[in-house]
Amino acid sequence: MREIAEDIKKWKNQNKAVAIATIVKANGSPMRPIGSKMAVTTDQQITGSVTGGCIEGAVYDESQEVLASGKTKMLRYGVVSEERPWEIGLSCGSSLSVFVESLQTPEWQQTYTPIMDVLEKNELLACVTLLDGANAGSKLLVWPDGHTQGTLGSPELEKAGRDAGLNQLITRDPKAVKLSEEVEAFVDIFIPPARLVIVGAGHIGIPLVGLAKVLGFHTIVLDPRSAYATRERFPDADELILEWPSEAIEKLIPDQATFIAVVSHDDKLDNPALAAALKSNAAYVGVLGTKRNVPKRLDALRELGVTEEQLARLHAPIGLEIGAVQPEEIALAVLSEIVAVHHGLERQGEVRQKSIL
């Protein structure tokens, strides 16, 4: 949704009717992942993609019918058979189900503004949409704290939808689910863009930035020492901030897609930065060090006003246990743990230890 949101806003401001097509199911290896979207208007404007090209024309035509009728439509595409080569299908050997809705429906009118607010604020949200039945297209928005907005038509479905939304918020994967024997829904997940904040421009920070960029993170390096935080040492970092890390973290306002790795190995930098990070909404906070020094670290953080509940979020020592020694190996361990947390493999600061080498 994020990649097409600006175009949708523009079209809505121009009073154009808009339809959205979403991949809700897929078998095989489709060109685009589940949850991918394409939005269209009645005047041949298109943004986003559901396959990369092979069925976009057909989806556009079907979307025009949805805009005209106001009724949702489920489209199914598979491999074109040799017996019926004129049919519209996929060349990648996959099959897709694409759900098409009009943004002019009452359901979208009720949820459009909160969804756009969530995207603008970089918050995490689940959107549960009924795919079948008389209430197809009905929506329930589910936030990580469990509060909801919208309706699915009955208390039973809304409870099931809330539970499904909270479950998928843990894994952060969109998915079609059964809310009852008769009713199926699609749980869409709106994920904020991920930021990796690295406290310390030392020897570990350099490979950490490089690997994080490969994984698509927006990288921010914090260090008040101008001799360390230089463009020569960090040519690929998106931001270099020469400030006291704790103050910089507060200015960055960490959100649910912010991951903070404290690796300066200097307590006067690390502990205030950790205190600021743990008091924020950051999705992950980890610190370099040894298991032996963890109790001392925790005591220092308590003195800085960090609560026991906040301390439970701390990953110390940082990274998965893979026997890492070299800076590049430590960076791999750190990013592996962050990826695990990002996909919900975490409970109270404990990540399931899985060998990755």
NUPAMAR-285123 format. One record per residue (C-alpha): residue in three letters; x, y, z. Coordinates in steps of 0.2 Angstrom, whole numbers, padded with zeros to 4 digits, always signed. Example, Ala and Ser with C-alpha at 12.3 -4.5 7.8 and 13.67 -1.06 7.14 Angstrom:
BEGIN
ala+0062-0022+0039;ser+0068-0005+0036;
This chain:
BEGIN
met+0000+0000+0000;arg+0014+0012+0004;glu+0021+0012-0013;ile+0005+0017-0021;ala-0002+0029-0007;glu+0004+0045-0014;asp-0004+0042-0031;ile-0020+0037-0023;lys-0020+0053-0012;lys-0017+0063-0028;trp-0031+0055-0037;lys-0043+0057-0022;asn-0039+0075-0021;gln-0044+0076-0040;asn-0060+0068-0036;lys-0056+0053-0047;ala-0064+0036-0043;val-0051+0023-0038;ala-0051+0004-0038;ile-0038-0006-0029;ala-0033-0024-0034;thr-0023-0035-0021;ile-0015-0052-0022;val-0023-0062-0008;lys-0018-0079-0013;ala-0004-0087-0023;asn+0003-0104-0027;gly+0020-0107-0035;ser+0032-0093-0037;pro+0023-0078-0043;met+0032-0062-0049;arg+0025-0052-0035;pro+0022-0057-0017;ile+0005-0058-0008;gly-0002-0041-0003;ser+0005-0033-0019;lys-0007-0020-0025;met-0012-0011-0041;ala-0023+0005-0041;val-0032+0012-0056;thr-0044+0026-0061;thr-0057+0027-0074;asp-0046+0038-0085;gln-0032+0024-0088;gln-0021+0029-0074;ile-0012+0015-0066;thr+0000+0013-0051;gly+0008-0002-0043;ser+0008-0020-0050;val+0001-0037-0047;thr+0012-0047-0059;gly+0024-0036-0068;gly+0014-0036-0084;cys+0005-0052-0089;ile-0012-0049-0082;glu-0012-0031-0078;gly-0023-0027-0093;ala-0036-0039-0088;val-0036-0033-0070;tyr-0038-0015-0076;asp-0053-0020-0087;glu-0061-0030-0072;ser-0057-0015-0061;gln-0067-0003-0072;glu-0082-0015-0069;val-0080-0014-0050;leu-0079+0005-0051;ala-0095+0005-0061;ser-0105-0007-0050;gly-0097-0004-0033;lys-0096-0022-0030;thr-0080-0032-0025;lys-0074-0045-0037;met-0062-0060-0034;leu-0051-0064-0050;arg-0042-0080-0052;tyr-0028-0083-0064;gly-0018-0098-0068;val-0007-0106-0082;val-0014-0104-0099;ser-0017-0122-0106;glu-0012-0127-0124;glu-0030-0132-0127;arg-0036-0114-0123;pro-0022-0102-0127;trp-0033-0087-0129;glu-0037-0087-0111;ile-0028-0074-0100;gly-0015-0082-0088;leu+0002-0082-0080;ser+0018-0088-0089;cys+0027-0091-0073;gly+0018-0107-0069;ser+0009-0099-0054;ser-0009-0096-0049;leu-0016-0080-0041;ser-0031-0074-0033;val-0034-0055-0035;phe-0047-0046-0025;val-0053-0030-0032;glu-0062-0016-0023;ser-0068+0002-0026;leu-0062+0015-0014;gln-0079+0023-0015;thr-0088+0010-0005;pro-0093+0014+0013;glu-0081+0002+0020;trp-0066+0011+0012;gln-0073+0028+0016;gln-0073+0023+0035;thr-0055+0016+0034;tyr-0046+0027+0021;thr-0041+0041+0033;pro-0035+0030+0047;ile-0025+0019+0035;met-0017+0035+0027;asp-0013+0042+0044;val-0004+0026+0049;leu+0006+0026+0033;glu+0011+0044+0036;lys+0016+0041+0054;asn+0026+0025+0050;glu+0015+0014+0062;leu+0011-0004+0061;leu-0007-0010+0056;ala-0017-0025+0051;cys-0032-0023+0039;val-0044-0038+0039;thr-0055-0038+0024;leu-0069-0050+0021;leu-0067-0059+0004;asp-0084-0068+0002;gly-0102-0067+0007;ala-0114-0053+0008;asn-0102-0042+0018;ala-0087-0045+0006;gly-0076-0029+0007;ser-0080-0026+0025;lys-0065-0020+0035;leu-0058-0021+0052;leu-0042-0012+0057;val-0031-0019+0070;trp-0017-0010+0079;pro-0003-0020+0089;asp-0011-0015+0106;gly-0027-0024+0101;his-0038-0009+0098;thr-0049-0009+0082;gln-0059+0001+0070;gly-0072-0004+0058;thr-0084-0019+0057;leu-0085-0036+0050;gly-0104-0037+0053;ser-0105-0048+0068;pro-0096-0049+0085;glu-0090-0066+0082;leu-0082-0062+0065;glu-0074-0046+0073;lys-0067-0056+0087;ala-0060-0069+0075;gly-0054-0055+0064;arg-0045-0046+0078;asp-0036-0062+0083;ala-0031-0065+0065;gly-0024-0047+0064;leu-0014-0048+0080;asn-0007-0065+0075;gln-0001-0059+0058;leu+0006-0043+0066;ile+0018-0054+0075;thr+0024-0062+0058;arg+0021-0047+0048;asp+0016-0057+0033;pro-0001-0054+0024;lys-0012-0069+0023;ala-0029-0076+0018;val-0037-0084+0034;lys-0053-0093+0038;leu-0063-0083+0051;ser-0076-0096+0052;glu-0081-0112+0041;glu-0090-0100+0029;val-0081-0084+0029;glu-0063-0081+0023;ala-0054-0064+0025;phe-0037-0057+0020;val-0026-0050+0033;asp-0016-0036+0025;ile-0001-0029+0035;phe+0005-0011+0033;ile+0023-0011+0039;pro+0033+0005+0041;pro+0050+0007+0032;ala+0064-0001+0042;arg+0077+0010+0049;leu+0093+0003+0057;val+0101+0015+0069;ile+0119+0011+0073;val+0127+0019+0089;gly+0146+0019+0086;ala+0156+0022+0071;gly+0169+0009+0075;his+0175-0006+0066;ile+0159-0016+0068;gly+0148-0002+0062;ile+0156-0002+0044;pro+0151-0020+0039;leu+0135-0018+0048;val+0130-0003+0037;gly+0135-0013+0021;leu+0125-0028+0025;ala+0110-0018+0031;lys+0110-0009+0014;val+0109-0026+0005;leu+0094-0030+0016;gly+0085-0014+0012;phe+0087-0004+0028;his+0088+0015+0029;thr+0105+0016+0039;ile+0109+0030+0052;val+0125+0030+0061;leu+0127+0040+0077;asp+0143+0045+0084;pro+0150+0062+0092;arg+0168+0058+0087;ser+0171+0067+0070;ala+0187+0056+0067;tyr+0176+0040+0066;ala+0160+0046+0058;thr+0166+0051+0041;arg+0160+0048+0024;glu+0177+0040+0019;arg+0173+0026+0032;phe+0154+0026+0029;pro+0151+0030+0011;asp+0135+0019+0010;ala+0127+0026+0026;asp+0110+0035+0022;glu+0114+0047+0037;leu+0129+0051+0048;ile+0124+0061+0063;leu+0138+0069+0074;glu+0129+0071+0090;trp+0128+0063+0107;pro+0119+0046+0103;ser+0105+0048+0117;glu+0100+0065+0111;ala+0100+0060+0093;ile+0089+0045+0096;glu+0076+0055+0105;lys+0076+0067+0090;leu+0074+0052+0078;ile+0058+0047+0087;pro+0060+0028+0085;asp+0045+0019+0079;gln+0039+0001+0077;ala+0051-0001+0061;thr+0066+0006+0070;phe+0080-0006+0075;ile+0094+0000+0086;ala+0111-0008+0087;val+0123+0000+0100;val+0140-0006+0096;ser+0152+0008+0101;his+0158-0003+0116;asp+0160+0013+0126;asp+0148+0014+0141;lys+0148+0033+0142;leu+0140+0033+0124;asp+0131+0016+0125;asn+0121+0017+0142;pro+0113+0034+0139;ala+0109+0028+0121;leu+0101+0012+0127;ala+0091+0021+0140;ala+0084+0032+0127;ala+0081+0018+0115;leu+0072+0006+0128;lys+0061+0020+0133;ser+0055+0023+0114;asn+0044+0012+0103;ala+0059+0004+0094;ala+0056-0013+0088;tyr+0073-0019+0093;val+0087-0013+0104;gly+0103-0023+0106;val+0120-0019+0113;leu+0138-0026+0111;gly+0146-0034+0126;thr+0149-0050+0135;lys+0136-0061+0145;arg+0147-0058+0160;asn+0144-0039+0160;val+0125-0040+0157;pro+0121-0038+0176;lys+0132-0023+0177;arg+0124-0015+0162;leu+0106-0018+0168;asp+0110-0010+0185;ala+0117+0005+0176;leu+0101+0007+0165;arg+0090+0005+0181;glu+0100+0020+0188;leu+0095+0030+0171;gly+0077+0026+0174;val+0074+0011+0163;thr+0060+0000+0170;glu+0060-0019+0172;glu+0048-0020+0158;gln+0059-0010+0146;leu+0074-0019+0151;ala+0066-0036+0146;arg+0066-0029+0128;leu+0085-0028+0128;his+0095-0040+0117;ala+0112-0042+0127;pro+0124-0048+0121;ile+0118-0042+0103;gly+0116-0054+0089;leu+0112-0073+0086;glu+0125-0085+0093;ile+0135-0091+0078;gly+0152-0090+0085;ala+0155-0073+0077;val+0173-0066+0080;gln+0177-0055+0065;pro+0168-0038+0063;glu+0159-0045+0047;glu+0154-0060+0056;ile+0147-0050+0071;ala+0138-0039+0058;leu+0130-0055+0051;ala+0125-0061+0068;val+0117-0044+0072;leu+0107-0043+0056;ser+0102-0061+0058;glu+0094-0057+0075;ile+0086-0041+0068;val+0078-0051+0054;ala+0072-0064+0066;val+0064-0050+0077;his+0057-0042+0061;his+0048-0058+0057;gly+0041-0061+0074;leu+0053-0074+0081;glu+0054-0065+0098;arg+0046-0066+0115;gln+0052-0054+0128;gly+0069-0051+0121;glu+0072-0069+0118;val+0075-0074+0100;arg+0074-0092+0095;gln+0092-0097+0092;lys+0093-0105+0075;ser+0110-0109+0066;ile+0112-0099+0051;leu+0129-0105+0046;
